[in-house]
Amino acid sequence: MKISDFLCSKAVTAELESTTKKEVIEELTDLLVQAGAFEKKIKPKLVEVLLTREALGSTAIGQGIAIPHGKSEQVTKLTAALGISKKGVNFDSLDGEPAYIFFLLVAPIDSAGPHLKALARISRLLKDKYFRENLKVAKDEKMILKLINQEDGQLA
């Protein structure tokens, strides 16, 4: 599985504007709606699912990374959005540091295998400090996608 298999290329931003956990989740969900990945009417339910998952424990894994994720009946395929925050957002990270790189992942209820594979793939991709730094300073969405595709190809 590659990141490009589930990352919605039109739901990527180099300029995430949010300053709170809830805003980040809403902004990334909005990107998915604007990209046509989901209908606008299911956005409130998706946000609720993602915030409920966050209440169980933060999805910020440290090193400036957060992977908010959840499963929903309204979703028919594994889909992700990606946002980069230049300022960083307090996301209750394990290391106490702000998060800058946000991969939001939503999956159908019955997709435990693909959901876990996608989370593992994202984690593996973001292990590389040099890659994370390049993502954080990427000037635009085109550059972010280029970096991901290059790194994704090397991990294959």
Secondary structure, 3 states (H helix, E strand, C coil): CCHHHCEEEEEEECCCCCCCHHHHHHHHHHHHHHCCCCCHHHHHHHHHHHHHHHHHCCCEEECCEECCEEEECCCCCCEEEEEEEEEEECCCCCCCCCEEEEEEEEEECCCHHHHHHHHHHHHHHCCCHHHHHHHHHCCCHHHHHHHHHHHHHHHC
